């Protein structure tokens, strides 16, 4: 069994102590992972700061070249990488392969954006006193980026932080999720082979609460990018002080199905949005509001299509549903279903548990204030409720502390624009599920869903400072 140390300054360093890493599907120990101390995290930050002093001057085309070389190397190793995801995250192998395709594309976008960092000309003479001056802005790298990532997309969500940081000319200290560190550690030597200078990417594994104070407060850390829970996000915001912070936090994404929609044409897409990777996706469909005229046929088709999902090993090509990430997560999901039922909800299908696997659950009559509606489920559970007027459904969508993505199916253009203008989320997807995401589009939420935006270009801009330059010149020179 392999012991994984810390990746600091381009080499593996022994950890002070190690913890076993368990496969969610089988419970077997698959690796021993170093648990970084505060001192080791501090050293990683100092190494990154030192490397930044040189890396910041690397030309854009060279940074882009490193990222493109990483793309080529990852393309050659994508099956090996997909197997890592299937093992440490219990993600079905077909979903793991899709994640790798997106990861490769994300790094490619980062390579392209490295060569598209523009400033802006400011018309100084538009103001009295601005005569004989030329003004412009330029974007410059910030320094050390502290990147903290979750378990559910252990390659692609890392790419959304590491790719833009490198493209911008920053150095990175990456702290991957305790449950899925192998995907991040896999990148260490890959980026070294791609030509990334030693110390630009450093990887420290360990327990978030132990490392958070250093990663979020060290003087050399200039930018913090975090994907995870609102509770932790709020703590980071307090610790960060004046640092730039991007927070991608929780959600309870809703889908509205308006009257006149062809239910049969969208049902497969809805099931995918609700139960892909066991619903352990920030923008997984959690709440479905269906026009009353479609409610019964939709519910029947949702149950029938959900029954067709295959529960099995993550390595099986046919598998759709696997073990949830931890036993604690499973216990929480079961307790929330029980609380919902006690409050009047009905389990139409699923919700049974076998080992660490939960059968996808469909519930109706869930009270609006129940945890299954108001909190982030992050599991294979969806609730369905009928509505009579579109305004009613939009009101339910907005009555939430979250606001990441919402989806709306409607054949009515006026209804579509009503939703665009009145739904309070970072993204509104018309005639699609809220689970839809492309890696170059702006992505982020409002309310307790976070601050800032990801999507490679948008993340890159957040990882740079805008500097203003003014030249005062003598317009009479040479006359």
KAJOSUL-V149583 format. One line per field, one symbol per residue. psi: psi as a letter, one per 20 degrees, with the letter a starting at -180 (. if undefined). A space follows every 50 residues. Layout:
psi=???
This chain:
psi=ppppbqopljrpppqhrqqqpqphghiqpirpppoqrhghggggghgggg hhhghhipqhhgghhghhhhggghghjhggghhgghghikpphhhghghh ghgghghggggghhjloqapppnhjiqpijqkqpqrqqpqqhcppoppqr hhmighhghiggghgghijrqpopnrqhhmhhgghhifhghghijpqpih pqopqapghhhghghiiphipipppppbqhghghgghghhdjqpppoobr qlpqpporqiqnghhihhhggghhjplkjlphkqphppopphiigghggg hggghhhiqppbqiiphiphpaqrhrhggggggghhggggghjiqpohqb iqpockppppppqrkpqhjqhighroglrmpqqppqqhqhhgghggghmq irmfqqqppqiohhhghggghipmrhppoplrqiippqiiqppraacjia qrqapgghgghijqqoppppppqoiipi.
